[in-house]
Structure formats: C-alpha cells, structure tokens
Amino acid sequence: MKCWHCNAELIWGNDFDIDEEDDYYQMETNLTCPQCDCLVLVYLPKDNNDDGSNDNEEYQISVELELPVDDKGNNIVHFKKKH
C-alpha cells in the first residue's frame, strides 16, 4: 500500500482486534510511512450477514491519516506542489 501523501511504500506495524461492542469494525491495522512519517490506520469491517458478506457499502474500508506535528501543533511534513 502506498502513502497517500508521498507515494512511498507503507510499512506494516500491527493488527489489533477491536472490541465486540463495536458495531462496524473487527480489526485495526496500523501502517507507517518511512519517508514522511505519516501514520495510517485501516479498519476492517465486520461480516454482518450469516454468509460472511457485508451489505453496508459505506463501511467497506476506513482509513485515517495522522501527520507528525511539532510541539506547537504545526505540521512538520512539507509537500512540494507538482507542476
């Protein structure tokens, strides 16, 4: 999987099972970018039907990005605009 910001190959960190109380997701995977230090969290949806399928398309994937910041909360990753 490629980094959304800099297109470098992401490095897998861990998989974590999510509590039974969560209605939508069963696992969280975290990935990091070796180039811009971005953290990517990917959530695996639960199988909601008896046959293992999931009718709710909006929960097929959820990705959360976190960029590193300095002690003042400023983004420390800078991107060059492509022409």
VMD Tcl script that draws the C-alpha trace (Angstrom):
set ca {
  {0.00 0.00 0.00}
  {1.33 3.44 -0.93}
  {1.37 6.56 1.23}
  {-1.40 8.95 0.26}
  {0.89 11.97 0.75}
  {4.28 10.99 -0.70}
  {3.58 7.70 -2.53}
  {6.25 5.72 -0.61}
  {5.52 2.10 0.27}
  {3.93 1.89 3.75}
  {5.37 -0.40 6.43}
  {3.02 -2.67 8.38}
  {3.14 -2.14 12.14}
  {0.46 -4.18 13.92}
  {-3.05 -5.58 13.74}
  {-5.35 -5.13 16.73}
  {-8.67 -6.85 17.37}
  {-11.45 -4.37 18.11}
  {-13.88 -4.90 21.00}
  {-17.07 -6.85 20.41}
  {-19.06 -3.71 21.28}
  {-18.03 -2.01 18.01}
  {-20.87 -2.40 15.52}
  {-18.86 -1.93 12.34}
  {-15.22 -2.97 12.60}
  {-13.39 -6.07 13.78}
  {-9.71 -5.15 13.31}
  {-7.45 -2.09 13.15}
  {-4.19 -2.21 11.17}
  {-1.55 0.47 11.54}
  {0.98 1.33 8.86}
  {3.71 3.96 8.82}
  {5.47 5.82 6.04}
  {9.28 5.66 6.16}
  {9.56 8.82 4.06}
  {7.17 11.38 5.65}
  {6.42 9.61 9.00}
  {2.69 9.52 8.28}
  {0.63 7.07 10.37}
  {-2.19 5.25 8.55}
  {-4.93 3.36 10.40}
  {-7.06 0.92 8.38}
  {-10.26 -0.58 9.80}
  {-11.55 -3.97 8.65}
  {-15.37 -4.16 8.63}
  {-17.24 -6.94 10.40}
  {-19.15 -9.58 8.46}
  {-22.76 -8.62 9.19}
  {-24.58 -11.42 7.35}
  {-24.74 -15.13 8.08}
  {-22.92 -15.88 4.80}
  {-19.95 -13.68 5.74}
  {-20.88 -10.80 3.43}
  {-21.43 -7.18 4.37}
  {-24.34 -5.26 2.78}
  {-23.31 -1.89 4.13}
  {-21.01 -0.49 1.42}
  {-20.10 2.65 3.38}
  {-18.19 0.51 5.91}
  {-16.10 -1.45 3.43}
  {-12.94 0.46 4.32}
  {-12.00 3.31 6.58}
  {-8.58 4.94 6.51}
  {-7.33 7.52 8.99}
  {-4.14 9.52 8.38}
  {-2.08 11.25 11.05}
  {0.82 13.52 10.11}
  {3.63 14.30 12.53}
  {3.48 17.71 14.21}
  {5.91 19.78 16.25}
  {5.36 20.82 19.88}
  {3.19 23.75 18.72}
  {0.91 21.53 16.65}
  {2.34 22.62 13.28}
  {2.61 20.05 10.52}
  {6.29 19.14 10.10}
  {5.83 17.36 6.78}
  {6.05 19.69 3.81}
  {4.94 18.76 0.32}
  {6.11 20.16 -2.98}
  {3.45 21.06 -5.49}
  {3.83 19.11 -8.74}
  {3.61 21.14 -11.92}
}
mol new
graphics top color blue
foreach p $ca { graphics top sphere $p radius 0.5 }
foreach p [lrange $ca 0 end-1] q [lrange $ca 1 end] { graphics top cylinder $p $q radius 0.2 }
display resetview
